[in-house]
Amino acid sequence: MEKTDVLVISTGNPNKLKEIQSLLKDFPLEVKSKDQVGLEEIEIEETGTTFEENALLKAKGIQQHTGTLVLADDSGITVDALEGAPGVYSARYGGEEGNDRKNNQKLLGALKEVPKEKRGAAFVCAVVVVLPDGKILKATGVTRGTVGFEEKGQGGFGYDPLFILPNGKTMAELTATEKNAVSHRGKALRAIKELLTEEFIPGNQEKFQR
């Protein structure tokens, strides 16, 4: 099948878009951001109480404008000692949407008195794809680790410099390929790719047309 079908990503985050495009680069879909299809002014309010609910809101919100396949994800960090916080509020935990520095500083402050053995955490990513016919595909990826005492590494974004994997490295100390292999987003997107592959069978291609 030629790579002529479009998959619109419901995000304006260039870092997230880059990761998703990398993970889907071998899939027969043209991956574009909502900005690239002229929807840069559209912002979907994330009123869900779970990652999956927010991902579905974002996917449906963009799909009604495009009619194409739309993929959205919602992700964040859940910290055991904070009873799962910041969770769905991860991107705005520090008070300003998408400010990684403020988010990381607030998390370090919240865990200031928490010892190493109680700093368990998980990165969670829920991915939803809405097809033109209304069918919904869902997948979730989870990566366990711990929260460090200081930021380490120059790669990644978000909480990556604080999130320590079982191998002792932070997510930000990994190469892009290494990160994709173990990250919550990588796990969720690989699962979604499997579900999409099931849709790409002879006789069903018309479902992917606008």
Residue pairs with C-beta under 8 A, 6 or more apart in sequence:
1 28
1 200
1 205
2 28
3 28
3 29
3 30
4 30
5 28
5 29
5 30
5 68
5 69
5 208
5 209
6 29
6 30
6 31
6 32
6 37
6 66
6 68
6 69
6 210
7 24
7 29
7 30
7 31
7 32
7 68
7 69
7 70
7 71
7 129
8 32
8 33
8 34
8 37
8 39
8 62
8 63
8 66
8 68
8 69
8 70
8 71
9 16
9 17
9 20
9 21
9 31
9 32
9 33
9 34
9 70
9 71
9 72
10 34
10 44
10 58
10 59
10 61
10 62
10 70
10 71
10 72
11 17
11 20
11 33
11 34
11 58
11 72
11 73
12 33
12 34
12 35
12 40
13 98
15 156
15 157
15 158
16 73
16 157
16 185
17 33
19 176
19 179
19 180
19 183
19 185
19 186
20 31
20 71
20 73
20 185
20 189
21 31
22 176
22 180
23 180
23 185
23 186
23 189
23 190
23 193
24 31
24 189
24 193
27 193
27 196
28 200
29 69
29 196
34 40
34 42
34 62
37 66
39 62
39 65
39 66
42 61
42 62
42 65
44 57
44 58
44 61
44 62
45 57
46 54
46 57
46 58
46 74
46 88
47 54
47 57
48 54
48 56
48 57
48 74
48 88
49 88
50 88
50 126
51 74
51 75
51 76
51 87
51 88
51 124
51 125
51 126
51 140
52 74
52 126
52 128
52 138
52 140
53 74
54 74
54 88
54 126
55 72
55 73
55 74
55 126
55 127
55 128
55 138
56 72
56 128
56 130
56 136
56 138
57 72
58 72
58 74
58 128
59 70
59 71
59 72
59 128
59 129
59 130
59 136
60 70
60 130
62 70
62 72
63 69
63 70
63 130
63 132
66 210
67 132
67 210
68 132
68 208
68 210
69 129
69 130
69 131
69 132
69 208
70 129
70 130
71 127
71 128
71 129
71 192
72 127
72 128
73 125
73 126
73 127
73 128
73 185
73 188
73 189
74 88
74 125
74 126
75 90
75 123
75 124
75 125
75 126
75 184
75 185
76 86
76 87
76 88
76 89
76 90
76 91
76 123
76 124
77 86
77 87
77 90
77 107
77 121
77 122
77 123
77 124
77 147
77 158
77 159
77 163
78 84
78 85
78 86
78 87
78 121
78 122
78 124
79 85
79 86
79 107
79 110
79 111
79 119
79 120
79 121
79 147
80 118
80 119
80 120
80 121
81 111
81 114
81 118
81 119
81 120
82 110
82 111
85 93
85 110
86 93
86 103
86 107
90 103
90 158
90 159
91 97
91 98
91 103
91 158
92 98
92 103
93 102
93 103
93 106
93 107
94 101
94 102
94 103
94 104
94 105
94 106
95 102
95 106
96 102
100 157
100 158
100 159
103 158
103 159
104 151
104 159
104 161
104 162
107 147
107 159
107 162
108 149
108 150
108 162
111 119
111 147
116 146
116 149
119 146
119 147
119 148
120 144
120 145
120 146
121 144
121 145
121 146
121 147
121 163
122 142
122 143
122 144
122 145
122 184
123 142
123 143
123 145
123 159
123 163
123 171
123 183
123 184
124 140
124 141
124 142
124 184
125 140
125 141
125 142
125 183
125 184
125 185
125 187
125 188
126 138
126 139
126 140
126 188
127 138
127 139
127 140
127 141
127 185
127 188
127 189
127 191
127 192
128 136
128 137
128 138
129 136
129 137
129 138
129 192
129 195
129 196
130 136
131 137
131 199
131 207
131 208
132 207
132 208
132 209
132 210
133 207
135 199
135 207
137 192
137 195
137 196
137 199
139 188
139 189
139 191
139 192
139 195
140 188
140 191
141 183
141 184
141 185
141 186
141 187
141 188
141 189
141 190
141 191
142 184
142 187
143 165
143 182
143 183
143 184
143 187
144 166
145 163
145 164
145 165
145 166
145 171
146 163
146 164
147 159
147 162
147 163
147 164
148 161
148 162
148 163
148 164
148 170
150 162
151 161
151 162
151 170
151 172
152 161
152 170
152 172
152 173
153 160
153 161
153 169
153 170
153 171
153 172
153 173
153 174
154 172
155 171
155 172
155 173
155 174
155 175
155 176
155 179
156 171
156 172
156 174
156 179
159 171
160 170
160 171
160 172
160 179
161 170
161 171
161 172
162 170
163 170
163 171
163 172
164 170
165 171
165 174
165 182
171 179
171 183
174 182
179 186
180 186
199 207
199 208
200 208
